[in-house]
Amino acid sequence: MVRTLLAAAVVAVLGSALVAADLKSGPPPGDKVPGAFHPYNVTGEDAGKAACLYCKGGDDPVAVVFARTGDDPMTHKLLKALDAETVKHAKADMFSFAVFTGNKALLEPQLKEAAKKADLKKIVLAIEDATDPIPAKYNLNKDADVTVILYVNRVVKANYSFAKGALTDKDIDAVVKDVSKIVK
């Protein structure tokens, strides 16, 4: 009986790990980035108004993060790492932004505080209201808490997706390493 329960537990754990590894969200590498949308910008030159960050990135190297919560410490760590890469690759005109889905009134103060606390310099934080989510053409998986898309010339070079609580330091290192796929 104990062996049966242990075997079931192992299968459940391995099964959930497999599901997390198979989590797909957003356009895959090789696909074109789906296009324009206009989230409310919390930081950056268009702070306080809706602006097209996809348009602003143009054909330059872009790192974009789509996140469902504004208070996750690992997501903030990812943003800080991508901000550092954006500063580092300024000569390549790298552009980065993060779009959070949720209630603007709740998220805006959280994101302003997070940007200040992390001393973010370049990455733009924005909000897409939960009632008017990111365009469906982006194919963001509802089970993905964080989706990272790295692209250049509007073609996806790398895509990462993480379920809630699944983003790790090792994952952040992998995303940062893949920035080399979009900057020369």
Secondary structure, DSSP 4 states (H G I P E B T S, - for coil): -HHHHHHHHHHHHHHHHHHHHT---SPPTTSBP-----PEESSSTTTTSB--HHHHHTTS-EEEEEES-S--HHHHHHHHHHHHHHHHTGGGT-EEEEEEEE-HHHHHHHHHHHHHHHT--SPEEEEEETTSPSPGGG---TT-SEEEEEEETTEEEEEEEE-TT---HHHHHHHHHHGGGT--
